[in-house]
């Protein structure tokens, strides 16, 4: 059954010398961070970003004075609001903060955090479930991408429906099992770079200072990726994330390649951007389709991002791509591509146009999510002091 929108929002309050902003701390896939009702935050983007940085504890590598987790995967934020058009139930903005950085990047997206959007909406009353399964259409404001997301919403003893978090679904990179979150993407090609293949080719050769000519596949099916054979950069593609993070020479080669490819993809100077993501690939070792090591963009991912997995999987079915050259065979018009990563593997089912196999018409995958904590996140009133009508909250 479809969800229906609810009315009413919680309130921002004052708590002594601080501003208390209602917040749910959630895990989405293999990432986690605070989620906010976007309507509660300042309308001015600069002030909003200052509030978010203060909430996360950035800039500080440990984020000791905030709720950030001292790693890009745990320094993410979700901003959710009701849909503005009849064909969209919810809109959300993904915000990436680097622990030591001073910027809030809302130009990219995150498929892992996307998995927590509908659970957040049900928990906060933005959506009221009307059946055992709740499906909502979610617009990612960052890129204009729309996804259909389905979660389990059983009725409790009183008849009130809630999000089910316990269940049999298992995703690599998260311990235990949980209730499945089903995500279907349509028309994700060119989410940031404007087209599936920004250069119009499945393979390019770029000249990289200090490295020479490097063959790459530049592709964007939900996440702009540079796909390169790990061996070409002096790696195996089977290193642990810690080994990659400790190899400064390898990371320097990867970053030099990223900067060149940013221009080739029409993205300009990406030195301060979180995209394109870098994906080092090698033949599979554990029965999958392709082995990957993903940098986001300068730290190695413990697994792989959802949309990076979708994009890498897409590259596997494109004849002539760097990924296809190293991947196991993936026949059929609706293949399931198993993308190996440091924590296991990620399955992506693709639907291809029978008339043009290079056109991927839909991708589907499974994630899980969980509400970890509910309450207020506190920021100094020197950062944001809301309107004088805001009530004081007693301690």
N, C-alpha and C positions, 0 to 999 in steps of 0.2 A: 504494500500500500504506500502511496506517496505521503510525504510528510507535509504538515501545514505549518505556516508561520505563526509564531506566538508574538505577543506584545509585551512591552515592559522591559526595562533594563535595570541592572543594578546601579549603584551610585558610587561615584568617586567621593571619598571623604577625607577629612583631615584627621591625622592622628599625632597630636603634639606638634613637633617641629617637622613632621613628614606628611607627604601626600600618599594616601592609601588607594591603590587602583585595583579593582577586582580582577582576578587572574586565575586561570587554571593551568597548572603545570602538567604537561602531557608528553607521553612518548608516542611518536608516530613512526612506525617502521623501526629503523635502526638509528633514529635521531630523537632528540627531545628538547623541550624548551617551553617557555610560557606562551599561553594563548590569551588574547584579549578580545573583548568586544570592541571593534575599531571605533565605534561611535563614542566611546568613553574617552578616547585619547584626544589630545589637541588637534585641531584642524590644520594648524600651521605645520608643514612637514619638518622644518628645522627644530621646532620645539618638541614635536612628537619624537624625533630621532634622539634628542637630548634625553627625553624621558626613558626611551628604550635602552640607551647606553647606560644610564644610571641604574636601571633595573637589572641589567646584565652584569654590571661591574666593570665595564670597559671604559677606557683602555687600561688593561692590566692583564698580564699573561696568565695569572691565576684567577682573575675575576673574583678576587677574595671579598670584595665589597658588594657583591651582587649575586644573582642566581645563575649566572653562566657557569658552564662546566669546564672551562679552560681548554676547550678543543672546538674546532669549527663544527663538528657534528653535534655538540651540545651547547652551541652558542647560536641557536636559531629561534625565531619568533614567528607566531601566527597571529594575524589580525583578521578577524572575521566580522562580517556584517550581512544583513539580509540582502537578497538579490534585488537589483534595481529594475529588472525587466521580468516579464511573465514567464520567460523560458529558462530562467535561472533561479534556483532556490537560495543559494548562498554565494557570496563573493568573499574571496580571501586574498590577502597580500602576504607573501612570504618575505621575511626580513632576515638577512644574514649579517651577523656581527662577527668580526674577528676578535678573539680575546684581547689582543694588544692594539687593536685598531680604533680609530675615532670616527669611522663611517658606518652607516646602516645601509646596506645594499639591498634595494628592492627591485633590481633589474633582472634577476634570474628567478628560478623556481626550485621547488623541492618536493619530489613525489613522496618521500617518506613522511614529511610533516603533513602533507596533504591527507594522509590516512587518518589524522586526528581531527580534521575539520568537522565532519558530520558528528562524531561523538561529542566534540565541544559544543556544537550547536544544540544538540539534544540536552546536554547537561545544563546549559544556560537558558534554555527555553526559546532559543531562536527558531528551533523546529520542535513540533510536538508530534511524536510518532503515532500512527493510527493502525499499525499492524505489526506482525512479528518480525518483518523485515522492513527497514526504512531505506528508500533510495532517494538521493537528492542530486540535482545537477549543480555542480560547483564551478564557478568561474574563477580562474586564477588571474587576478588583476595585473600581476606583473607582466604576463605574456599574452593574455587573451585566450588562453587554453581552457577548454571546458572538459570536465570529467564527470562521469556518472559513478557515484559511490554508494555502496550498499552495506549497511551494518545490521546486526541482529538487535531487535528491540522487543524482548519478551515483556509480558505483563507480570508485575509483582503480585503479592498477596492481596493488595488493595485494588488491583486492577490498573494501577498506573504503570505505564511502560517506561523502561529504562534501557540504557545501552548495556549489552552483555559484553563483558571483557574476558570471561573465562571460556575456553573452548579448545578444539583439537588442532587448530592451525599452528604450524611451526614455520618460522622463517629464520634462515641462517643469519647469525649476528645478534639474535635476541634469545636469551635462555628460556626454556620451557615452552609451553603452548598457550594459545589465546584464541579468542573468537576471531573469525576471519573478517577482514575488511576488503571487499571486492571493488576494484577500481578499473574502469574502462575508459580509455582515452580515444578520442576521435579528432582527426585533423590537427595533430600535434606538429606536423612538419613545419620547420622554419619558425619555431616558437620565439627565438631571439634573432637568429641570423637571416630570417626572411624566406628561406627555402630549405628543403631537405638537404640539398647539396649546394652550398653557397657559391662554389666556383663553377657549378654545372658539370663537374666531373666526379667519378667515384674514387679517383686516385690522382694526387698531385705530387710533384716533386718540388720541395722548397729548399732554398739555400739557407743554412743556419750557421752563423758565425761560430767558428771553432769546431764545428762538427761536419760541415760540408752538406752535400745534397742528401735529403731525407725524404723517403716516400711516406705519404700520409693520406688518410681519408678524412676529409673535413665534412662533418655531417651534423645535422640538427633535427632530431625527431622528438623534441621535448626538452632537450638539453644540448647546447653546442659542445661537440666533442672533437678533439684531435685524436685520431686513432693511429698509433704507430707501433711497429713491431718492436718489442722490448729489446731484442737482440741488436737492433740498429743503434740503440743508445747505450749499449754496453751492459745491459741487464739480461736476466733470464726470463722475466715475467712471472717467476714463482717466488720472489723474495717476500719476506714478511713486511708488513707496514713499518715496523721498527727498523728493519734493515734499509729500507728505502729512505726513511726520514734521516737516518744516520749517514747516508752516502751523499755528502754535499756536492761532489762532482757530478753525480748522476742528476741530482735535483737541479743543478745549474744548467745542465744540458737540456733538461726537460723544460725549464723556464725559458731558456733562449728560444727553443722551438715554439713554445706557446706564444711568445711575443710576435714571432714572424707569422704564425698561423692566424693570429688575431687580425692582422692586416689583410691576409689572404682571404679571410672569411667576411671581410667588409665590416669588421667590428672596431677597427681603428686601434688606438693604443689601449691595450688591455692590462697594462702593468698594475693598475689599481682596481681591476675588475676581478670578480670571482669566476668568470668564464673567459674563454672556453675551458672546460675541464680536460685534463690530459688522461688518456687511457692507453696504457702499455699492454699489448696483447701478445699471446703465445698460444701454441697448440694446447688443447685441453689435456688434463692429467687425470681427471676423476670422473670420466664418463659423460662430461658435459659437452657443450658445443665450442666454447672458447674460454681460455684463461685470461683474466684481466687484473690489472693493478691500476686503480684510479686515483689520481691526485686532484685535490679539491681547493685550489689548484696547486698548492705548494706542499701540502701535507697529504700523506697517503691515507686514503679511506680504509677503514677497518673492514669494509665490505664493498658495496658499490651503491650509488644513489639510484632511486627508482627510475628516474627519467634518463639517467646515464645508462642504466641497464637496457631500457627500451631502445635507446639510440644505438648502443653497441649491438644489440640483437638485430636491429634493422640493418646495420652494416654487414652482418653475417649473411644476409640473404641477397646482397647486391654483388653480382658478378664483377670481378675486377677490383674489389675493395681490398684494403690491407687486411681487414678482419676475415673476409671470405677466403683469402689465400691460406690462412692458418687454421680456420675453423673446420670442425667436422661437418659432414653433409647435413642439410636441413631441407629435405624435400617437401613438396606439397604447397598448397595455397594458404593453409592455416597452420604453419609449423609452430611448435613450441621450442624456443631457443633457450638452452640452459647456459647461463652466463656464470662461469666459475669466478670466485673472488676469494680474498684471504680468509673469510669466515665460512665459506661453503659455496653455495650456488643460488642463483636467482632465475626462476623460470618466467619467461615472457611469451605469451601466445600472440602471434601476429596474424592478421587477416590481410591477404594481398589481392590486388585486382587481377583476376585471371587473364584479362586482356593486356595488362602491363604489370608484370611481376615486380618491377621496381617501385610501384606505388603501394605503400602500406596504408590500408584504409582504417585499421583499428588495432589497438593493442590492449591486452587485458592481463591483469596480474593480481596477486593476492598479497596483502600486507596485514599487519595487526596494529592495534593501538591500545593505550591504557591511560586512564586518568591517574596521575600520581599524587597530586596535591591540589587542594582548593583553598582559596582565601584571597588575601590582598598582597600585592607586591608594593613595597614602600620605597619611595624616592624622596630625597630632601626637598623641602619646600622652596629652597633656593634654586632648584632646577625647574620645578613646576608648582606654583601655588594656584589652585583652581579658583573659580569665581567666589566672591565673598559669600554667596548663598549656600555654598557647599557646607554640609553639616560637619560638626566635630564628632569624631568617634572616641568614646572614652576607652581608656586602657583597662 
